[in-house]
């Protein structure tokens, strides 16, 4: 049985101020830090690193399912040894970069059951491929991360959804699904899902 992973075939690879007197004003370094915090988005790389470290210590197994081109499905049970590599594709959804500050609109909603859903939507005219990133948390602990990434140019159209479910701060499942259309070729749909067992 071939090894399953998020490494896709070559064709697919193309693929988160107060008022006061002058005496109360914070020092310049504090102002810079407040501005940085105010303009930064969700720190996805730090979150993925934390998850990878936890998973590396616990060494859970994963049941991974891959949707094949012919519509069939292949399943394999394995124990990843390099979780940073296993979750690497999710780095594509990182928008917490200095060049992207101010490029995303932020919307926060508190649900009746106490979940905070923070959604970062790409502003009109911004060319970055991450269209939207949504982070659901409870009491500061991330429960789910979901991102939509799209590319549209004369050579290729692609869109994919990345999703990580982390109830209680532990990775439970992860999914990547999408479609890619290269010029002069048919559309290719793909889906990979991993369910973690501790």
N, CA, C and O atoms as a DFTB+ gen file, in Angstrom:
792 C
 N C O
     1  1       0.842      -1.174       0.000
     2  2       0.000       0.000       0.000
     3  2       0.888       1.239       0.000
     4  3       1.849       1.325       0.765
     5  1       0.568       2.173      -0.843
     6  2       1.424       3.362      -0.901
     7  2       1.187       4.243       0.306
     8  3       0.119       4.228       0.918
     9  1       2.209       5.010       0.629
    10  2       2.136       5.897       1.794
    11  2       1.202       7.054       1.492
    12  3       1.317       7.692       0.446
    13  1       0.278       7.329       2.402
    14  2      -0.666       8.412       2.222
    15  2      -0.152       9.647       2.931
    16  3       0.435       9.545       4.008
    17  1      -0.362      10.794       2.354
    18  2       0.072      12.034       2.982
    19  2      -0.588      13.204       2.302
    20  3      -1.400      13.033       1.393
    21  1      -0.237      14.389       2.743
    22  2      -0.772      15.567       2.099
    23  2       0.085      15.975       0.921
    24  3      -0.229      16.952       0.241
    25  1       1.180      15.235       0.660
    26  2       1.955      15.496      -0.536
    27  2       1.110      15.075      -1.723
    28  3       0.802      13.891      -1.861
    29  1       0.731      15.997      -2.575
    30  2      -0.173      15.720      -3.675
    31  2       0.604      15.575      -4.973
    32  3       1.742      16.038      -5.060
    33  1       0.006      14.931      -6.003
    34  2       0.679      14.812      -7.289
    35  2       1.084      16.186      -7.822
    36  3       0.530      17.211      -7.424
    37  1       2.050      16.185      -8.719
    38  2       2.617      17.434      -9.227
    39  2       1.544      18.388      -9.723
    40  3       1.616      19.584      -9.441
    41  1       0.540      17.890     -10.462
    42  2      -0.530      18.747     -10.969
    43  2      -1.271      19.440      -9.846
    44  3      -1.682      20.592      -9.982
    45  1      -1.443      18.740      -8.737
    46  2      -2.153      19.333      -7.607
    47  2      -1.258      20.266      -6.793
    48  3      -1.726      21.176      -6.108
    49  1       0.047      20.004      -6.892
    50  2       0.988      20.819      -6.115
    51  2       1.006      22.263      -6.600
    52  3       1.301      23.182      -5.837
    53  1       0.665      22.462      -7.959
    54  2       0.613      23.852      -8.464
    55  2      -0.452      24.555      -7.635
    56  3      -0.854      25.710      -7.499
    57  1      -0.704      23.482      -7.194
    58  2      -1.734      23.866      -6.255
    59  2      -1.210      24.604      -4.852
    60  3      -2.024      24.962      -4.000
    61  1      -4.923      36.112      12.392
    62  2      -5.879      36.777      13.933
    63  2      -4.879      38.379      14.558
    64  3      -5.273      39.009      15.540
    65  1      -6.683      52.777      22.122
    66  2      -5.788      53.784      22.802
    67  2      -6.574      54.531      23.877
    68  3      -7.623      55.162      23.749
    69  1      -5.944      54.351      24.802
    70  2      -6.697      54.943      25.932
    71  2      -6.394      56.431      26.073
    72  3      -5.315      56.885      25.691
    73  1      -7.376      57.218      26.640
    74  2      -7.153      58.647      26.903
    75  2      -6.443      58.802      28.234
    76  3      -6.675      58.016      29.152
    77  1      -5.606      59.774      28.351
    78  2      -4.914      60.000      29.620
    79  2      -3.955      61.151      29.469
    80  3      -3.766      61.688      28.378
    81  1      -3.360      61.519      30.565
    82  2      -2.399      62.612      30.522
    83  2      -1.081      62.125      29.962
    84  3      -0.874      60.923      29.796
    85  1      -0.199      63.047      29.673
    86  2       1.112      62.688      29.132
    87  2       1.869      61.817      30.116
    88  3       2.658      60.962      29.713
    89  1       1.634      62.027      31.408
    90  2       2.326      61.225      32.417
    91  2       1.880      59.776      32.380
    92  3       2.639      58.876      32.741
    93  1       0.613      59.544      31.931
    94  2       0.076      58.189      31.858
    95  2       0.410      57.494      30.544
    96  3       0.153      56.299      30.396
    97  1       0.971      58.217      29.601
    98  2       1.232      57.635      28.283
    99  2       2.291      56.539      28.399
   100  3       3.286      56.701      29.107
   101  1       2.069      55.405      27.689
   102  2       3.054      54.333      27.748
   103  2       4.343      54.725      27.053
   104  3       4.360      55.617      26.204
   105  1       5.406      54.059      27.416
   106  2       6.696      54.296      26.782
   107  2       6.614      53.926      25.309
   108  3       5.742      53.144      24.930
   109  1       7.515      54.477      24.443
   110  2       7.473      54.179      23.011
   111  2       7.496      52.693      22.702
   112  3       6.779      52.250      21.804
   113  1       8.299      51.901      23.418
   114  2       8.343      50.459      23.163
   115  2       7.008      49.813      23.459
   116  3       6.591      48.903      22.742
   117  1       6.333      50.263      24.497
   118  2       5.022      49.720      24.836
   119  2       4.021      50.063      23.738
   120  3       3.170      49.243      23.395
   121  1       4.121      51.286      23.180
   122  2       3.245      51.659      22.062
   123  2       3.457      50.739      20.872
   124  3       2.492      50.284      20.259
   125  1       4.695      50.465      20.546
   126  2       4.999      49.588      19.407
   127  2       4.450      48.196      19.656
   128  3       3.912      47.566      18.745
   129  1       4.583      47.710      20.888
   130  2       4.066      46.373      21.218
   131  2       2.540      46.347      21.131
   132  3       1.969      45.387      20.614
   133  1       1.878      47.387      21.626
   134  2       0.417      47.445      21.544
   135  2      -0.043      47.479      20.095
   136  3      -1.019      46.821      19.735
   137  1       0.651      48.240      19.265
   138  2       0.302      48.308      17.849
   139  2       0.495      46.958      17.179
   140  3      -0.335      46.532      16.376
   141  1       1.600      46.281      17.513
   142  2       1.854      44.970      16.910
   143  2       0.742      43.994      17.280
   144  3       0.252      43.252      16.429
   145  1       0.349      43.998      18.547
   146  2      -0.705      43.099      18.976
   147  2      -2.027      43.458      18.310
   148  3      -2.791      42.573      17.925
   149  1      -2.292      44.729      18.177
   150  2      -3.553      45.163      17.591
   151  2      -3.639      44.804      16.112
   152  3      -4.726      44.503      15.618
   153  1      -2.530      44.827      15.403
   154  2      -2.572      44.583      13.964
   155  2      -2.273      43.139      13.590
   156  3      -2.381      42.784      12.416
   157  1      -1.900      42.291      14.551
   158  2      -1.589      40.912      14.193
   159  2      -2.860      40.068      14.149
   160  3      -3.850      40.360      14.821
   161  1      -2.803      39.035      13.354
   162  2      -3.915      38.110      13.219
   163  2      -3.599      36.852      14.028
   164  3      -2.697      36.866      14.866
   165  1      -4.318      35.791      13.790
   166  2      -4.097      34.541      14.505
   167  2      -2.724      33.966      14.160
   168  3      -2.372      33.861      12.985
   169  1      -1.951      33.595      15.181
   170  2      -0.605      33.074      14.976
   171  2      -0.681      31.572      14.681
   172  3      -0.455      30.741      15.562
   173  1      -0.999      31.245      13.440
   174  2      -1.163      29.853      13.035
   175  2       0.131      29.050      13.157
   176  3       0.075      27.920      13.642
   177  1       1.301      29.567      12.743
   178  2       2.527      28.775      12.898
   179  2       2.797      28.354      14.344
   180  3       3.221      27.224      14.588
   181  1       2.555      29.256      15.308
   182  2       2.770      28.912      16.721
   183  2       1.783      27.836      17.168
   184  3       2.141      26.922      17.911
   185  1       0.534      27.954      16.707
   186  2      -0.478      26.958      17.049
   187  2      -0.102      25.588      16.486
   188  3      -0.205      24.583      17.190
   189  1       0.333      25.538      15.228
   190  2       0.729      24.268      14.612
   191  2       1.959      23.684      15.302
   192  3       2.050      22.470      15.479
   193  1       2.890      24.526      15.685
   194  2       4.082      24.059      16.382
   195  2       3.721      23.437      17.728
   196  3       4.257      22.396      18.108
   197  1       2.799      24.093      18.446
   198  2       2.351      23.571      19.738
   199  2       1.658      22.215      19.568
   200  3       1.899      21.286      20.339
   201  1       0.797      22.114      18.552
   202  2       0.116      20.845      18.292
   203  2       1.116      19.758      17.913
   204  3       1.017      18.630      18.396
   205  1       2.072      20.088      17.058
   206  2       3.081      19.114      16.632
   207  2       3.882      18.591      17.814
   208  3       4.173      17.397      17.894
   209  1       4.242      19.493      18.742
   210  2       5.003      19.092      19.924
   211  2       4.190      18.136      20.795
   212  3       4.702      17.109      21.240
   213  1       2.918      18.477      21.038
   214  2       2.042      17.611      21.826
   215  2       1.897      16.239      21.174
   216  3       2.007      15.212      21.844
   217  1       1.654      16.228      19.880
   218  2       1.455      14.975      19.159
   219  2       2.723      14.141      19.136
   220  3       2.666      12.915      19.230
   221  1       3.872      14.801      19.012
   222  2       5.142      14.085      19.021
   223  2       5.384      13.388      20.346
   224  3       5.946      12.293      20.380
   225  1       4.962      14.017      21.446
   226  2       5.117      13.406      22.770
   227  2       4.161      12.235      22.959
   228  3       4.531      11.209      23.530
   229  1       2.927      12.392      22.476
   230  2       1.894      11.379      22.733
   231  2       1.905      10.234      21.726
   232  3       1.440       9.136      22.031
   233  1       2.431      10.484      20.531
   234  2       2.539       9.473      19.474
   235  2       1.229       8.740      19.186
   236  3       1.190       7.512      19.260
   237  1       0.155       9.466      18.860
   238  2      -1.119       8.814      18.539
   239  2      -1.075       8.189      17.145
   240  3      -0.178       8.470      16.350
   241  1      -2.047       7.349      16.873
   242  2      -2.191       6.790      15.525
   243  2      -3.202       7.641      14.760
   244  3      -4.011       8.358      15.350
   245  1      -3.135       7.543      13.437
   246  2      -4.034       8.295      12.571
   247  2      -4.643       7.345      11.544
   248  3      -3.942       6.558      10.908
   249  1      -5.951       7.438      11.400
   250  2      -6.600       6.740      10.301
   251  2      -6.784       7.765       9.193
   252  3      -7.558       8.713       9.325
   253  1      -6.067       7.561       8.110
   254  2      -6.058       8.540       7.029
   255  2      -6.813       7.997       5.827
   256  3      -6.584       6.871       5.384
   257  1      -7.724       8.824       5.307
   258  2      -8.514       8.456       4.134
   259  2      -8.203       9.431       3.012
   260  3      -8.157      10.645       3.212
   261  1      -7.989       8.870       1.818
   262  2      -7.704       9.683       0.643
   263  2      -8.717       9.356      -0.428
   264  3      -8.953       8.187      -0.734
   265  1      -9.326      10.399      -1.008
   266  2     -10.232      10.232      -2.127
   267  2      -9.398      10.144      -3.389
   268  3      -8.617      11.051      -3.678
   269  1      -9.550       9.061      -4.150
   270  2      -8.757       8.844      -5.349
   271  2      -9.426       9.465      -6.567
   272  3     -10.609       9.803      -6.526
   273  1      -8.669       9.616      -7.653
   274  2      -9.195      10.241      -8.875
   275  2     -10.413       9.523      -9.436
   276  3     -11.317      10.152      -9.987
   277  1     -10.433       8.193      -9.291
   278  2     -11.547       7.423      -9.838
   279  2     -12.775       7.438      -8.934
   280  3     -13.764       6.765      -9.226
   281  1     -12.726       8.192      -7.848
   282  2     -13.852       8.278      -6.929
   283  2     -13.765       7.287      -5.793
   284  3     -14.554       7.352      -4.851
   285  1     -12.812       6.367      -5.867
   286  2     -12.620       5.404      -4.790
   287  2     -11.955       6.056      -3.592
   288  3     -11.568       7.224      -3.625
   289  1     -11.834       5.270      -2.537
   290  2     -11.240       5.788      -1.316
   291  2     -10.222       4.787      -0.790
   292  3     -10.453       3.578      -0.812
   293  1      -9.110       5.296      -0.324
   294  2      -8.059       4.453       0.240
   295  2      -7.860       4.862       1.693
   296  3      -7.810       6.051       2.009
   297  1      -7.748       3.876       2.570
   298  2      -7.596       4.136       4.006
   299  2      -6.364       3.421       4.532
   300  3      -6.073       2.287       4.150
   301  1      -5.645       4.102       5.415
   302  2      -4.473       3.503       6.035
   303  2      -4.383       3.992       7.474
   304  3      -4.724       5.135       7.776
   305  1      -3.924       3.119       8.352
   306  2      -3.704       3.487       9.754
   307  2      -2.201       3.568       9.974
   308  3      -1.477       2.625       9.656
   309  1      -1.725       4.687      10.516
   310  2      -0.293       4.863      10.703
   311  2      -0.006       5.711      11.931
   312  3      -0.899       6.343      12.496
   313  1       1.255       5.710      12.330
   314  2       1.716       6.532      13.451
   315  2       2.773       7.492      12.923
   316  3       3.940       7.117      12.814
   317  1       2.387       8.725      12.593
   318  2       3.372       9.690      12.081
   319  2       4.485       9.940      13.090
   320  3       4.241      10.045      14.292
   321  1       5.699      10.034      12.586
   322  2       6.832      10.323      13.461
   323  2       7.231      11.796      13.392
   324  3       7.911      12.290      14.291
   325  1       6.818      12.505      12.339
   326  2       7.148      13.921      12.178
   327  2       5.849      14.705      11.980
   328  3       5.392      14.897      10.853
   329  1       5.263      15.152      13.091
   330  2       3.984      15.842      13.013
   331  2       4.098      17.220      12.367
   332  3       3.136      17.691      11.761
   333  1       5.240      17.868      12.481
   334  2       5.416      19.164      11.811
   335  2       5.272      18.980      10.304
   336  3       4.666      19.811       9.628
   337  1       5.826      17.897       9.784
   338  2       5.710      17.605       8.352
   339  2       4.288      17.189       7.991
   340  3       3.771      17.571       6.942
   341  1       3.665      16.411       8.861
   342  2       2.295      15.939       8.629
   343  2       1.314      17.114       8.506
   344  3       0.386      17.073       7.699
   345  1       1.530      18.153       9.311
   346  2       0.619      19.308       9.331
   347  2       1.131      20.492       8.500
   348  3       0.551      21.577       8.538
   349  1       2.194      20.281       7.768
   350  2       2.847      21.370       7.034
   351  2       1.919      22.090       6.059
   352  3       2.029      23.305       5.896
   353  1       1.017      21.374       5.415
   354  2       0.136      22.009       4.425
   355  2      -0.705      23.124       5.054
   356  3      -1.103      24.063       4.364
   357  1      -0.977      23.023       6.354
   358  2      -1.790      24.038       7.022
   359  2      -1.050      25.367       7.173
   360  3      -1.677      26.396       7.425
   361  1       0.272      25.357       7.023
   362  2       1.050      26.601       7.048
   363  2       0.626      27.534       5.909
   364  3       0.816      28.747       5.994
   365  1       0.049      26.961       4.838
   366  2      -0.396      27.783       3.704
   367  2      -1.462      28.795       4.121
   368  3      -1.659      29.797       3.434
   369  1      -2.149      28.548       5.230
   370  2      -3.223      29.441       5.688
   371  2      -2.723      30.550       6.601
   372  3      -3.534      31.289       7.158
   373  1      -1.410      30.689       6.772
   374  2      -0.843      31.708       7.653
   375  2      -1.026      33.106       7.065
   376  3      -0.539      33.399       5.973
   377  1      -1.733      33.964       7.800
   378  2      -1.894      35.360       7.371
   379  2      -1.252      36.325       8.369
   380  3      -1.334      37.541       8.192
   381  1      -0.622      35.801       9.400
   382  2      -0.029      36.648      10.437
   383  2       1.389      37.047      10.049
   384  3       2.362      36.647      10.689
   385  1       1.484      37.846       8.984
   386  2       2.770      38.305       8.463
   387  2       2.731      39.827       8.363
   388  3       1.684      40.398       8.057
   389  1       3.848      40.483       8.614
   390  2       3.857      41.955       8.559
   391  2       3.308      42.518       7.243
   392  3       2.617      43.537       7.250
   393  1       3.605      41.873       6.133
   394  2       3.146      42.392       4.836
   395  2       1.632      42.319       4.680
   396  3       1.072      42.997       3.819
   397  1       0.958      41.506       5.498
   398  2      -0.493      41.330       5.371
   399  2      -1.284      42.118       6.407
   400  3      -2.511      42.026       6.433
   401  1      -0.621      42.886       7.256
   402  2      -1.344      43.669       8.251
   403  2      -2.280      44.653       7.564
   404  3      -1.883      45.378       6.651
   405  1      -3.521      44.666       8.017
   406  2      -4.521      45.554       7.441
   407  2      -5.163      45.012       6.178
   408  3      -6.049      45.656       5.617
   409  1      -4.741      43.854       5.720
   410  2      -5.274      43.296       4.472
   411  2      -6.505      42.413       4.691
   412  3      -7.148      41.984       3.732
   413  1      -6.826      42.145       5.962
   414  2      -7.962      41.285       6.289
   415  2      -8.919      41.998       7.235
   416  3      -8.496      42.675       8.172
   417  1     -10.210      41.840       6.979
   418  2     -11.240      42.343       7.868
   419  2     -11.469      41.296       8.945
   420  3     -11.497      40.102       8.650
   421  1     -11.636      41.729      10.199
   422  2     -11.794      40.800      11.316
   423  2     -13.200      40.937      11.892
   424  3     -13.656      42.036      12.209
   425  1     -13.868      39.810      12.017
   426  2     -15.228      39.780      12.555
   427  2     -15.263      38.774      13.693
   428  3     -14.847      37.629      13.512
   429  1     -15.752      39.176      14.870
   430  2     -15.827      38.283      16.022
   431  2     -17.271      38.123      16.465
   432  3     -18.010      39.099      16.592
   433  1     -17.661      36.868      16.699
   434  2     -19.023      36.558      17.139
   435  2     -18.943      35.601      18.320
   436  3     -18.227      34.601      18.265
   437  1     -19.679      35.904      19.390
   438  2     -19.773      35.013      20.540
   439  2     -21.084      34.254      20.438
   440  3     -22.154      34.862      20.440
   441  1     -21.012      32.934      20.348
   442  2     -22.213      32.120      20.195
   443  2     -22.886      31.915      21.558
   444  3     -22.248      32.090      22.596
   445  1     -24.174      31.544      21.558
   446  2     -24.886      31.325      22.830
   447  2     -24.237      30.262      23.718
   448  3     -24.369      30.309      24.941
   449  1     -23.533      29.303      23.102
   450  2     -22.902      28.253      23.907
   451  2     -21.477      28.613      24.340
   452  3     -20.730      27.748      24.797
   453  1     -21.101      29.889      24.196
   454  2     -19.827      30.357      24.745
   455  2     -18.616      30.222      23.838
   456  3     -17.483      30.379      24.292
   457  1     -18.839      29.934      22.562
   458  2     -17.725      29.841      21.618
   459  2     -17.477      31.198      20.972
   460  3     -18.423      31.906      20.626
   461  1     -16.223      31.557      20.810
   462  2     -15.859      32.778      20.103
   463  2     -15.385      32.398      18.710
   464  3     -14.398      31.678      18.558
   465  1     -16.090      32.882      17.694
   466  2     -15.694      32.624      16.308
   467  2     -15.121      33.907      15.734
   468  3     -15.834      34.896      15.563
   469  1     -13.816      33.884      15.435
   470  2     -13.156      35.044      14.850
   471  2     -12.841      34.712      13.394
   472  3     -12.153      33.733      13.103
   473  1     -13.352      35.540      12.487
   474  2     -13.179      35.301      11.058
   475  2     -12.385      36.435      10.438
   476  3     -12.686      37.612      10.635
   477  1     -11.358      36.053       9.682
   478  2     -10.500      37.005       8.972
   479  2     -10.812      36.864       7.490
   480  3     -10.539      35.823       6.893
   481  1     -11.385      37.909       6.891
   482  2     -11.752      37.872       5.469
   483  2     -10.845      38.806       4.678
   484  3     -10.625      39.955       5.061
   485  1     -10.333      38.302       3.589
   486  2      -9.455      39.091       2.718
   487  2     -10.222      40.296       2.178
   488  3     -11.351      40.161       1.707
   489  1      -9.604      41.470       2.250
   490  2     -10.231      42.684       1.718
   491  2     -10.305      42.611       0.193
   492  3      -9.455      41.980      -0.436
   493  1     -11.304      43.245      -0.403
   494  2     -11.388      43.288      -1.866
   495  2     -10.114      43.879      -2.458
   496  3      -9.587      44.868      -1.948
   497  1      -9.627      43.278      -3.522
   498  2      -8.431      43.765      -4.201
   499  2      -7.130      43.197      -3.670
   500  3      -6.081      43.403      -4.280
   501  1      -7.166      42.472      -2.531
   502  2      -5.950      41.864      -1.978
   503  2      -5.682      40.567      -2.729
   504  3      -6.579      39.742      -2.902
   505  1      -4.448      40.396      -3.171
   506  2      -4.102      39.258      -4.015
   507  2      -3.653      38.015      -3.256
   508  3      -3.438      36.975      -3.877
   509  1      -3.504      38.086      -1.935
   510  2      -3.033      36.923      -1.172
   511  2      -4.001      35.750      -1.325
   512  3      -5.215      35.953      -1.309
   513  1      -3.488      34.527      -1.473
   514  2      -4.371      33.386      -1.737
   515  2      -5.315      32.986      -0.601
   516  3      -6.329      32.341      -0.865
   517  1      -5.018      33.347       0.662
   518  2      -5.929      32.965       1.750
   519  2      -7.148      33.882       1.688
   520  3      -7.075      35.065       2.020
   521  1      -8.258      33.312       1.260
   522  2      -9.498      34.087       1.128
   523  2     -10.112      34.355       2.503
   524  3     -10.589      35.454       2.782
   525  1     -10.089      33.323       3.357
   526  2     -10.714      33.455       4.665
   527  2     -10.086      32.482       5.658
   528  3      -9.729      31.358       5.305
   529  1      -9.958      32.930       6.895
   530  2      -9.481      32.090       7.987
   531  2     -10.447      32.270       9.143
   532  3     -10.753      33.395       9.539
   533  1     -10.925      31.163       9.680
   534  2     -11.870      31.206      10.792
   535  2     -11.296      30.406      11.954
   536  3     -10.845      29.275      11.775
   537  1     -11.317      31.004      13.155
   538  2     -10.778      30.355      14.349
   539  2     -11.865      30.356      15.414
   540  3     -12.371      31.411      15.800
   541  1     -12.218      29.169      15.884
   542  2     -13.217      29.027      16.940
   543  2     -12.493      28.669      18.231
   544  3     -11.672      27.752      18.250
   545  1     -12.792      29.389      19.307
   546  2     -12.134      29.116      20.589
   547  2     -13.135      29.191      21.730
   548  3     -14.206      29.785      21.606
   549  1     -12.763      28.575      22.839
   550  2     -13.552      28.644      24.072
   551  2     -12.577      28.949      25.212
   552  3     -11.630      28.197      25.442
   553  1     -12.813      30.047      25.918
   554  2     -11.941      30.457      27.022
   555  2     -10.475      30.533      26.587
   556  3      -9.580      30.140      27.335
   557  1     -10.239      31.037      25.386
   558  2      -8.881      31.211      24.875
   559  2      -8.244      29.961      24.287
   560  3      -7.127      30.022      23.774
   561  1      -8.937      28.831      24.354
   562  2      -8.385      27.587      23.815
   563  2      -9.005      27.302      22.445
   564  3     -10.227      27.239      22.311
   565  1      -8.163      27.134      21.441
   566  2      -8.639      26.921      20.063
   567  2      -9.343      25.576      19.950
   568  3      -8.825      24.544      20.377
   569  1     -10.541      25.613      19.363
   570  2     -11.339      24.414      19.149
   571  2     -11.349      23.976      17.679
   572  3     -11.455      22.787      17.377
   573  1     -11.236      24.947      16.778
   574  2     -11.263      24.631      15.350
   575  2     -10.609      25.753      14.551
   576  3     -10.745      26.932      14.879
   577  1      -9.900      25.364      13.504
   578  2      -9.332      26.317      12.550
   579  2      -9.778      25.866      11.172
   580  3      -9.666      24.691      10.822
   581  1     -10.287      26.816      10.391
   582  2     -10.752      26.488       9.040
   583  2     -10.303      27.607       8.101
   584  3     -10.445      28.786       8.425
   585  1      -9.769      27.244       6.955
   586  2      -9.290      28.247       5.996
   587  2      -9.710      27.872       4.581
   588  3      -9.808      26.697       4.230
   589  1      -9.954      28.899       3.786
   590  2     -10.223      28.715       2.362
   591  2      -9.132      29.433       1.590
   592  3      -8.885      30.621       1.796
   593  1      -8.484      28.699       0.701
   594  2      -7.378      29.231      -0.095
   595  2      -7.748      29.106      -1.557
   596  3      -8.205      28.050      -1.994
   597  1      -7.557      30.169      -2.317
   598  2      -7.941      30.149      -3.731
   599  2      -6.883      30.817      -4.588
   600  3      -6.241      31.784      -4.178
   601  1      -6.719      30.285      -5.777
   602  2      -5.803      30.857      -6.770
   603  2      -6.546      30.879      -8.094
   604  3      -7.153      29.880      -8.480
   605  1      -6.507      31.989      -8.782
   606  2      -7.197      32.105     -10.066
   607  2      -6.363      32.976     -10.991
   608  3      -6.248      34.185     -10.790
   609  1      -5.779      32.345     -12.014
   610  2      -4.995      33.077     -13.008
   611  2      -5.186      32.385     -14.351
   612  3      -5.872      31.364     -14.409
   613  1      -4.609      32.899     -15.430
   614  2      -4.837      32.291     -16.747
   615  2      -4.393      30.828     -16.872
   616  3      -4.876      30.120     -17.755
   617  1      -3.486      30.362     -16.009
   618  2      -3.002      28.987     -16.106
   619  2      -3.726      28.004     -15.206
   620  3      -3.886      26.835     -15.557
   621  1      -4.163      28.473     -14.052
   622  2      -4.737      27.543     -13.087
   623  2      -5.806      28.217     -12.230
   624  3      -5.698      29.383     -11.849
   625  1      -6.838      27.429     -11.948
   626  2      -7.824      27.825     -10.949
   627  2      -7.810      26.729      -9.890
   628  3      -7.919      25.547     -10.215
   629  1      -7.678      27.114      -8.639
   630  2      -7.737      26.109      -7.583
   631  2      -8.359      26.717      -6.343
   632  3      -8.219      27.911      -6.077
   633  1      -9.035      25.891      -5.605
   634  2      -9.569      26.304      -4.316
   635  2      -9.498      25.102      -3.395
   636  3      -9.756      23.972      -3.809
   637  1      -9.146      25.355      -2.133
   638  2      -9.096      24.260      -1.170
   639  2      -9.512      24.754       0.200
   640  3      -9.363      25.928       0.539
   641  1     -10.032      23.831       0.966
   642  2     -10.433      24.100       2.338
   643  2      -9.564      23.265       3.255
   644  3      -9.410      22.060       3.055
   645  1      -9.002      23.904       4.253
   646  2      -8.172      23.242       5.257
   647  2      -8.902      23.333       6.593
   648  3      -9.404      24.399       6.951
   649  1      -8.967      22.240       7.326
   650  2      -9.683      22.270       8.592
   651  2      -8.980      21.424       9.648
   652  3      -8.576      20.291       9.387
   653  1      -8.841      21.992      10.839
   654  2      -8.264      21.310      12.004
   655  2      -9.290      21.374      13.130
   656  3      -9.766      22.454      13.481
   657  1      -9.628      20.224      13.691
   658  2     -10.530      20.181      14.838
   659  2      -9.709      19.841      16.074
   660  3      -9.051      18.802      16.123
   661  1      -9.750      20.720      17.071
   662  2      -8.935      20.539      18.276
   663  2      -9.760      20.752      19.538
   664  3      -9.446      21.642      20.329
   665  1     -10.816      19.951      19.747
   666  2     -11.583      20.130      20.984
   667  2     -10.680      19.854      22.189
   668  3      -9.840      18.955      22.152
   669  1     -10.858      20.620      23.233
   670  2     -10.038      20.495      24.445
   671  2      -8.548      20.704      24.176
   672  3      -7.704      20.240      24.943
   673  1      -8.227      21.406      23.079
   674  2      -6.835      21.719      22.790
   675  2      -6.026      20.587      22.182
   676  3      -4.815      20.722      22.011
   677  1      -6.678      19.461      21.848
   678  2      -5.967      18.326      21.258
   679  2      -6.486      18.068      19.846
   680  3      -7.694      18.073      19.608
   681  1      -5.567      17.845      18.920
   682  2      -5.978      17.553      17.550
   683  2      -6.781      16.265      17.508
   684  3      -6.320      15.214      17.952
   685  1      -7.994      16.363      16.965
   686  2      -8.868      15.197      16.843
   687  2      -8.981      14.743      15.392
   688  3      -8.998      13.547      15.101
   689  1      -9.057      15.725      14.480
   690  2      -9.140      15.381      13.058
   691  2      -8.643      16.561      12.227
   692  3      -8.598      17.697      12.699
   693  1      -8.276      16.271      10.994
   694  2      -7.834      17.299      10.059
   695  2      -8.226      16.878       8.648
   696  3      -8.238      15.694       8.312
   697  1      -8.549      17.886       7.829
   698  2      -9.045      17.631       6.480
   699  2      -8.474      18.641       5.491
   700  3      -8.255      19.807       5.820
   701  1      -8.245      18.169       4.290
   702  2      -7.908      19.031       3.161
   703  2      -8.769      18.553       2.003
   704  3      -8.750      17.372       1.658
   705  1      -9.516      19.457       1.408
   706  2     -10.283      19.076       0.224
   707  2     -10.292      20.240      -0.748
   708  3     -10.269      21.404      -0.347
   709  1     -10.325      19.913      -2.024
   710  2     -10.295      20.990      -2.999
   711  2     -10.486      20.526      -4.415
   712  3     -10.741      19.354      -4.690
   713  1     -10.353      21.488      -5.310
   714  2     -10.466      21.226      -6.742
   715  2      -9.429      22.083      -7.454
   716  3      -9.152      23.212      -7.051
   717  1      -8.860      21.524      -8.522
   718  2      -7.885      22.266      -9.314
   719  2      -8.181      22.062     -10.790
   720  3      -8.457      20.950     -11.239
   721  1      -8.119      23.170     -11.541
   722  2      -8.355      23.121     -12.983
   723  2      -7.194      23.803     -13.679
   724  3      -7.023      25.018     -13.579
   725  1      -6.398      23.014     -14.384
   726  2      -5.303      23.566     -15.170
   727  2      -5.813      23.848     -16.578
   728  3      -6.681      23.131     -17.074
   729  1      -5.293      24.872     -17.218
   730  2      -5.717      25.195     -18.578
   731  2      -5.484      23.979     -19.472
   732  3      -4.422      23.361     -19.409
   733  1      -6.459      23.636     -20.295
   734  2      -6.450      22.499     -21.229
   735  2      -6.601      21.133     -20.554
   736  3      -6.513      20.107     -21.229
   737  1      -6.823      21.097     -19.252
   738  2      -7.007      19.830     -18.550
   739  2      -8.330      19.839     -17.797
   740  3      -8.887      20.894     -17.495
   741  1      -8.820      18.633     -17.498
   742  2     -10.041      18.516     -16.710
   743  2      -9.778      18.905     -15.255
   744  3      -8.639      18.899     -14.786
   745  1     -10.858      19.242     -14.557
   746  2     -10.753      19.538     -13.129
   747  2     -10.403      18.274     -12.361
   748  3     -10.840      17.176     -12.706
   749  1      -9.614      18.447     -11.326
   750  2      -9.239      17.336     -10.446
   751  2      -9.710      17.683      -9.043
   752  3      -9.380      18.740      -8.506
   753  1     -10.488      16.778      -8.455
   754  2     -10.949      16.959      -7.079
   755  2     -10.153      16.044      -6.170
   756  3      -9.803      14.928      -6.553
   757  1      -9.866      16.517      -4.963
   758  2      -9.094      15.708      -4.030
   759  2      -9.583      15.959      -2.611
   760  3     -10.116      17.026      -2.306
   761  1      -9.397      14.973      -1.755
   762  2      -9.774      15.083      -0.345
   763  2      -8.930      14.123       0.470
   764  3      -8.752      12.964       0.095
   765  1      -8.412      14.613       1.586
   766  2      -7.640      13.801       2.518
   767  2      -8.158      14.125       3.913
   768  3      -8.360      15.289       4.259
   769  1      -8.369      13.091       4.702
   770  2      -8.833      13.300       6.064
   771  2      -8.063      12.397       7.009
   772  3      -7.812      11.230       6.706
   773  1      -7.690      12.946       8.154
   774  2      -7.017      12.168       9.196
   775  2      -7.798      12.247      10.484
   776  3      -8.193      13.331      10.913
   777  1      -8.025      11.101      11.104
   778  2      -8.710      11.046      12.406
   779  2      -7.697      10.498      13.407
   780  3      -7.151       9.412      13.216
   781  1      -7.451      11.256      14.475
   782  2      -6.416      10.928      15.444
   783  2      -6.979      10.095      16.588
   784  3      -8.035      10.405      17.140
   785  1      -6.259       9.036      16.934
   786  2      -6.650       8.183      18.068
   787  2      -5.540       8.201      19.108
   788  3      -4.399       7.847      18.811
   789  1      -5.875       8.619      20.341
   790  2      -4.887       8.709      21.416
   791  2      -4.873       7.425      22.232
   792  3      -4.104       7.308      23.186
